[in-house]
Structures are given as C-alpha cells and as structure tokens.
Amino acid sequence: MTEKREDGTLLVHMQGCDPIEADTVMYAIGRRPNTDGLGLEAAGVEVDDKGAVVVDADNRSTVESVYAVGDVTNRVQLTPVAIREGQAFADTMFGGKPTRVDYENIPSAVFSHPPLAGVGMTEGQARNKLGSVKTYTSDFRAMKNVLAGRNERALYKLVVNSENDQVVGIHMIGPDAPEILQAAAIAVKAKLTKADFDAVVALHPTMAEELVLMK
C-alpha cells in the first residue's frame, strides 16, 4: 500500500519490512510482446493470451516455416537469453548442430542501489522442490567500507541441497553483486557442491571471498 503525505512524499507499506519513504514508486508489472499488426493470425501462427508467439523447444511456431526467438515468445525476457535463442536457432537450422537453450539457472540482477543478483532456486523454491535444504548466509561490511568508515553492508546467501551438498542457488545484495554473481553462476550451472566452494582458497581482501568462507 502506498500512502501520499502532505509534503508530496510517499510512504510505502510492504510485508516483512518497515515502511519506506520514497519520492516515486515504480510498479514492474511486466510487458506485452509487440506482435499486433504482424498478421500472425492470418498466417496461422498461434499466439497466447498476451500476444506472445507460441513456440516449441526448437523455436518453431505452429506454422512449420515460421520461427520466433526473444521477448516476442515471452519465455525469459532477458537480452542474453534472446541472443542464446538466436544462436541455438542458427546452429540447429543452418549449422548442422541441433541445439536447445537450457533455461535453468539463468543469472539475473537488479541494478538498483544497492544492486541485487541471483541464480538458481530461492530457499522457498528449493524447499518446495527438494524438501530438505541447507542455507548459509554472510551479512558483512566490506573491508574497503570499514577502512573508509562507511556503513554499507552486503548479504550473501547459498542454498544447498541437503541430500547431495549441491549448491542450487546463490543470492546476493550489495556492491558489485552482479559482477560477482556472473562468475559464481558458473558454479551453480556446473552443479558444484558446498564442499567445492569450501575447498577454494579465499582471495583476500575481496567481497567475493565471502562465498567460500560460509560455515
């Protein structure tokens, strides 16, 4: 709920945290594929209720000769995903190398202040899918902030499958989180374990070292 005050500022009430004062509130409610006017219905190409082109795992629409990739298919609306889909289409159709996009463990970030970044399952998703999970967190202040007398903190979280010790999710909030997560996402994609993280020698003093120091 958003409450407008007499001075024009907004007081935003949310679940699980204290109210936040703000000048502006942005509602990220999603996008609709820009397919109007393309004549898809006339061509027999099926679209869903949002206007997205319905495709199979090989990016083929309901018309055999028509393919679609990227946001127009309303799968994962990220530029690198669209590029990967285009590469998979080209490799499959023209390169003689059948390729399909793996949509699991796609890293993403919100470039806010502080930035947020994550890959894999959240703790809730992991519990629903796997049943038993372990979580490891590090709430810390980077050494550069300690030396500068700044109070800016960071929070990192590992989500681990209790059955096989595999790290199934990494979530971060703090300075440079997206930059750090790009490399950390490789570990999740490669199905590395918490023991693999623990076996890596920390690079000190960095913020990323917290990923291999959690106990």
MOMO-V714368 format. One record per backbone hydrogen bond with DSSP energy under -1.0 kcal/mol. NH is the residue of the N-H (numbers start at 1). CO is the residue of the C=O. E is the energy in kcal/mol with one decimal. If there is no record, write none. Layout:
BEGIN
NH & CO & E
NH & CO & E
END
This chain:
BEGIN
3 & 11 & -2.7
5 & 9 & -3.0
8 & 5 & -1.7
10 & 22 & -3.3
11 & 3 & -3.0
12 & 20 & -3.1
13 & 1 & -3.3
20 & 12 & -2.3
22 & 10 & -2.6
29 & 27 & -1.2
35 & 33 & -1.8
38 & 35 & -1.7
43 & 39 & -1.5
45 & 40 & -2.6
48 & 52 & -2.4
51 & 48 & -1.8
53 & 72 & -2.2
54 & 46 & -2.3
56 & 60 & -1.7
59 & 56 & -2.0
61 & 66 & -2.9
66 & 63 & -2.3
68 & 59 & -2.2
73 & 70 & -2.1
74 & 71 & -1.5
78 & 76 & -2.1
82 & 78 & -2.1
83 & 79 & -2.3
84 & 80 & -2.2
85 & 81 & -2.6
86 & 82 & -2.3
87 & 83 & -2.3
88 & 84 & -2.5
89 & 85 & -2.4
90 & 86 & -2.3
91 & 87 & -2.8
92 & 88 & -2.3
93 & 89 & -2.9
94 & 90 & -2.5
95 & 90 & -1.2
97 & 91 & -2.6
108 & 118 & -2.3
110 & 116 & -2.6
112 & 110 & -2.1
116 & 110 & -2.2
117 & 172 & -2.5
118 & 108 & -2.4
119 & 170 & -2.2
121 & 168 & -2.4
126 & 122 & -2.6
127 & 123 & -2.3
128 & 124 & -2.2
129 & 125 & -2.1
130 & 126 & -3.5
131 & 127 & -1.0
132 & 130 & -1.4
134 & 160 & -2.9
136 & 158 & -2.2
138 & 156 & -2.2
140 & 154 & -2.3
146 & 142 & -2.0
147 & 143 & -2.8
148 & 144 & -1.4
150 & 145 & -2.8
154 & 140 & -2.7
155 & 173 & -2.8
156 & 138 & -2.3
157 & 171 & -2.2
158 & 136 & -3.0
159 & 169 & -2.8
160 & 134 & -3.3
161 & 166 & -2.9
162 & 132 & -1.7
165 & 161 & -2.2
167 & 192 & -2.6
168 & 159 & -2.5
169 & 159 & -1.3
170 & 119 & -2.4
171 & 157 & -2.4
172 & 117 & -3.0
173 & 155 & -2.1
174 & 115 & -2.2
177 & 174 & -1.8
180 & 176 & -2.3
181 & 177 & -2.7
182 & 178 & -1.6
184 & 180 & -1.9
185 & 181 & -2.8
186 & 183 & -1.1
188 & 184 & -1.2
189 & 185 & -2.6
190 & 186 & -2.2
191 & 188 & -1.3
192 & 187 & -2.5
194 & 165 & -2.8
197 & 193 & -1.7
198 & 194 & -2.5
199 & 195 & -1.5
200 & 197 & -1.4
210 & 207 & -1.6
211 & 208 & -2.0
212 & 209 & -1.6
END
